Amino acid sequence: MKNTEVCPKCGSKSIVRVPDNPNRHASGNNIYTSTLTLAKKIPVIRYVCCDCGYVENWVETRKALDEIKRTFG
């Protein structure tokens, strides 16, 4: 949905990007790459189809993907 702007389940174009809220320590489906509380939070951005409810999760930056690979790869 992020790239096509079309829901792969129902074909709708009613797609909404739900960003991370950096002011909240526990918003979204964050990935933490440190054992320190709230340190190195990588936001997972959600794309939601407003017709059928299908959701995709994306890590949107190369830097964040590289950090995940260094930590978990």
One Martini backbone bead per residue (centre of mass of N, CA, C, O) as a GRO file, in nm:
protein
   73
    1MET     BB    1   0.056   0.064  -0.018
    2LYS     BB    2   0.288   0.261  -0.009
    3ASN     BB    3   0.354   0.237  -0.328
    4THR     BB    4   0.050   0.205  -0.467
    5GLU     BB    5  -0.213   0.314  -0.309
    6VAL     BB    6  -0.325   0.008  -0.277
    7CYS     BB    7  -0.519  -0.240  -0.180
    8PRO     BB    8  -0.454  -0.590  -0.184
    9LYS     BB    9  -0.750  -0.689  -0.090
   10CYS     BB   10  -0.977  -0.454  -0.224
   11GLY     BB   11  -0.863  -0.190  -0.406
   12SER     BB   12  -0.839   0.050  -0.248
   13LYS     BB   13  -0.765   0.422  -0.210
   14SER     BB   14  -0.818   0.429   0.112
   15ILE     BB   15  -0.529   0.555   0.241
   16VAL     BB   16  -0.348   0.559   0.557
   17ARG     BB   17  -0.100   0.729   0.732
   18VAL     BB   18   0.056   0.620   1.040
   19PRO     BB   19   0.239   0.779   1.250
   20ASP     BB   20   0.461   0.844   1.461
   21ASN     BB   21   0.484   0.949   1.810
   22PRO     BB   22   0.750   1.113   1.954
   23ASN     BB   23   0.594   1.197   2.237
   24ARG     BB   24   0.569   0.887   2.264
   25HIS     BB   25   0.710   0.597   2.401
   26ALA     BB   26   0.451   0.379   2.297
   27SER     BB   27   0.407   0.419   2.000
   28GLY     BB   28   0.328   0.180   1.824
   29ASN     BB   29   0.563  -0.049   1.646
   30ASN     BB   30   0.831  -0.052   1.789
   31ILE     BB   31   1.191  -0.068   1.761
   32TYR     BB   32   1.439  -0.189   1.979
   33THR     BB   33   1.817  -0.140   1.989
   34SER     BB   34   1.800  -0.133   2.313
   35THR     BB   35   1.813  -0.185   2.666
   36LEU     BB   36   1.739   0.092   2.697
   37THR     BB   37   1.507   0.293   2.788
   38LEU     BB   38   1.397   0.453   2.495
   39ALA     BB   39   1.627   0.366   2.320
   40LYS     BB   40   1.645   0.334   2.000
   41LYS     BB   41   1.387   0.417   1.826
   42ILE     BB   42   1.195   0.250   1.577
   43PRO     BB   43   0.971   0.329   1.354
   44VAL     BB   44   0.645   0.200   1.269
   45ILE     BB   45   0.465   0.235   0.988
   46ARG     BB   46   0.123   0.280   0.907
   47TYR     BB   47  -0.107   0.124   0.676
   48VAL     BB   48  -0.456   0.201   0.607
   49CYS     BB   49  -0.755   0.062   0.523
   50CYS     BB   50  -1.076   0.230   0.516
   51ASP     BB   51  -1.251  -0.028   0.415
   52CYS     BB   52  -1.115  -0.320   0.543
   53GLY     BB   53  -0.843  -0.286   0.754
   54TYR     BB   54  -0.588  -0.316   0.633
   55VAL     BB   55  -0.234  -0.372   0.736
   56GLU     BB   56   0.080  -0.201   0.714
   57ASN     BB   57   0.431  -0.233   0.785
   58TRP     BB   58   0.699   0.026   0.812
   59VAL     BB   59   1.033   0.087   0.739
   60GLU     BB   60   1.147   0.399   0.591
   61THR     BB   61   1.462   0.380   0.651
   62ARG     BB   62   1.784   0.297   0.595
   63LYS     BB   63   1.901   0.354   0.875
   64ALA     BB   64   1.699   0.173   1.029
   65LEU     BB   65   1.763  -0.090   0.878
   66ASP     BB   66   2.064  -0.098   0.957
   67GLU     BB   67   2.018  -0.111   1.264
   68ILE     BB   68   1.862  -0.377   1.264
   69LYS     BB   69   2.084  -0.548   1.136
   70ARG     BB   70   2.301  -0.496   1.355
   71THR     BB   71   2.125  -0.608   1.595
   72PHE     BB   72   1.973  -0.884   1.449
   73GLY     BB   73   2.167  -1.000   1.202
   0.00000   0.00000   0.00000
